[in-house]
Structures are given as C-alpha cells and as structure tokens.
C-alpha cells in the first residue's frame, strides 16, 4: 500500500468520525415535546384553576421522573409536590395566561403550559426547565374531580 492510499483511508475514516459526532450533536439538541391531543386556547386562568395529577418525565429519559400533584390557584400561584422512588420535590411559583398559554415560573424554574382536549376531558400539558441546571421536564396532567 502506498503513502497516498493510506492517507486517503485516514481522511475517509476521520471524515466518518466527524460525521458521526455531528449527527450525535444534532440529535441531542433540545426538542420541544408536544401533546398529540387538540389544543384548546386558555381564555383565562379560571379555566385551569384546581387540582391536577400526572406523570412528569425528564427530557431524553425513557422512565418517568415521577408522579406529581399540581394545584393552580385563582391568584395565579401554583404549588406542586412530586415523588419518585427515591426523592420528593416541592415547589411553588406564579403563572399567567399569555396568548392562550400558561407562562411563568419562579427563581428556580421556568414553566409553560397548554390545555388540550383528550376525548372530551381537559389535559394540561406542562413544560418546565430548571434555571440552574438546564434540566428540562414535561408532563401531562388530568384534572382531579
């Protein structure tokens, strides 16, 4: 094998490795998760006031992060408590309706939400991000009757 043939193979191998690295980098970008159920624009906060329960998942993880109960109050505050097999998380914050969506959060997290119609039942879809770590979560909540 001559020098030129060997150099060509090295460059092809290097190009292949770089292509793989680029593909992995592109696939690990943050993707916005969306509910498959029809969107219902939120007209006012009273539409979502009450108690909700659901499962929240950390972005890019297969297993659920844990069960969460969420309470939204008329004054725009929310409270949540979540539990996994090994941890319990509590939090509060403020939300408001903007352009048919919920927007808000706290010093620790950002929160956005949309309301959907799941076969005639309200489904609240929430996305949250930890301001310090950048960890992102999403969950679907059904109203507790």
C-alpha positions as CSV (number, residue, x, y, z in Angstrom):
1,X,0.0,0.0,0.0
2,X,1.4,3.3,-1.0
3,X,1.5,6.5,1.1
4,X,-1.3,8.2,-0.9
5,X,-3.7,5.3,-0.4
6,X,-3.0,5.2,3.3
7,X,-3.6,9.0,3.6
8,X,-6.9,8.7,1.7
9,X,-8.1,6.0,4.1
10,X,-7.1,8.1,7.2
11,X,-9.0,11.1,5.8
12,X,-12.1,9.0,5.0
13,X,-12.0,7.5,8.5
14,X,-11.6,10.9,10.0
15,X,-14.5,12.3,7.9
16,X,-16.7,9.4,9.0
17,X,-15.9,10.0,12.7
18,X,-16.6,13.7,12.3
19,X,-19.9,12.9,10.6
20,X,-20.9,10.6,13.4
21,X,-20.0,13.3,16.0
22,X,-22.0,15.9,14.1
23,X,-25.0,13.5,13.9
24,X,-24.9,12.8,17.7
25,X,-24.6,16.5,18.5
26,X,-27.6,17.4,16.3
27,X,-29.7,14.6,17.7
28,X,-29.0,15.7,21.3
29,X,-30.4,19.2,20.8
30,X,-33.4,20.2,22.9
31,X,-36.6,19.2,21.3
32,X,-39.9,20.7,22.2
33,X,-42.3,18.0,23.2
34,X,-45.9,18.5,22.0
35,X,-49.1,16.8,23.0
36,X,-50.9,14.7,20.4
37,X,-54.3,16.0,21.6
38,X,-56.1,19.0,20.1
39,X,-55.1,22.4,21.6
40,X,-57.7,24.4,23.5
41,X,-56.6,28.0,23.9
42,X,-56.7,29.1,27.6
43,X,-59.0,32.1,27.8
44,X,-58.4,32.9,31.4
45,X,-56.8,31.4,34.5
46,X,-60.1,30.1,35.8
47,X,-60.1,27.5,33.0
48,X,-57.2,25.7,34.7
49,X,-57.7,26.5,38.4
50,X,-57.9,23.4,40.5
51,X,-56.0,20.3,41.3
52,X,-54.3,18.2,38.7
53,X,-52.3,15.0,38.7
54,X,-49.9,13.4,36.3
55,X,-46.6,11.9,35.4
56,X,-43.6,14.1,34.7
57,X,-40.6,12.9,32.6
58,X,-37.1,14.4,32.4
59,X,-36.2,15.2,28.8
60,X,-34.3,12.4,27.0
61,X,-35.2,9.8,29.6
62,X,-37.4,6.7,29.0
63,X,-38.6,6.2,32.5
64,X,-41.0,8.6,34.2
65,X,-39.4,11.1,36.7
66,X,-42.4,10.6,39.0
67,X,-45.9,11.3,39.9
68,X,-46.8,14.9,40.5
69,X,-49.8,16.7,42.0
70,X,-50.3,20.2,40.9
71,X,-52.6,22.9,42.4
72,X,-53.3,26.1,40.4
73,X,-55.0,28.9,42.4
74,X,-57.2,31.7,41.3
75,X,-54.5,34.3,42.2
76,X,-52.0,32.8,39.7
77,X,-49.9,30.8,42.1
78,X,-49.2,27.2,41.6
79,X,-48.0,24.5,44.1
80,X,-46.7,21.1,43.2
81,X,-45.5,18.0,45.0
82,X,-43.7,15.2,43.2
83,X,-42.4,11.9,44.3
84,X,-40.2,9.3,42.8
85,X,-39.0,6.0,44.3
86,X,-36.1,7.9,46.0
87,X,-37.0,11.6,46.2
88,X,-39.7,14.1,47.0
89,X,-39.9,17.6,45.4
90,X,-42.0,20.6,46.4
91,X,-42.3,23.8,44.6
92,X,-44.3,27.0,44.1
93,X,-44.4,29.8,41.5
94,X,-46.6,32.1,39.6
95,X,-48.3,31.7,36.2
96,X,-50.4,33.8,33.9
97,X,-52.3,33.4,30.7
98,X,-50.5,34.8,27.6
99,X,-51.6,34.2,24.1
100,X,-53.8,31.2,25.1
101,X,-50.9,29.5,27.1
102,X,-49.7,29.4,30.6
103,X,-46.4,31.2,31.2
104,X,-44.4,31.8,34.4
105,X,-42.3,30.1,37.0
106,X,-40.1,31.0,39.9
107,X,-36.5,31.9,40.6
108,X,-35.7,28.2,40.2
109,X,-37.6,27.2,37.1
110,X,-39.5,28.4,34.1
111,X,-42.9,26.9,33.3
112,X,-45.2,26.9,30.3
113,X,-48.4,25.1,29.7
114,X,-51.1,24.3,27.2
115,X,-54.6,22.9,27.5
116,X,-55.7,20.1,25.3
117,X,-58.9,18.1,24.7
118,X,-58.4,14.4,25.4
119,X,-61.6,12.7,24.3
120,X,-63.7,15.4,26.0
121,X,-61.6,15.7,29.1
122,X,-59.2,18.5,29.9
123,X,-55.5,17.6,29.7
124,X,-52.9,20.1,30.9
125,X,-49.5,19.8,29.3
126,X,-46.7,21.4,31.2
127,X,-43.0,22.0,30.3
128,X,-40.5,23.2,32.9
129,X,-36.8,23.9,32.9
130,X,-34.5,24.3,35.9
131,X,-32.8,27.7,35.6
132,X,-29.6,26.5,37.3
133,X,-29.0,23.1,35.7
134,X,-30.9,23.5,32.4
135,X,-32.7,20.2,33.0
136,X,-36.0,20.1,31.2
137,X,-39.2,18.2,32.1
138,X,-42.6,17.7,30.6
139,X,-45.8,16.2,31.9
140,X,-49.4,15.6,31.1
141,X,-51.9,16.3,33.9
142,X,-55.6,15.3,34.2
143,X,-57.9,17.3,36.5
144,X,-58.8,15.7,39.8
145,X,-62.6,15.7,40.0
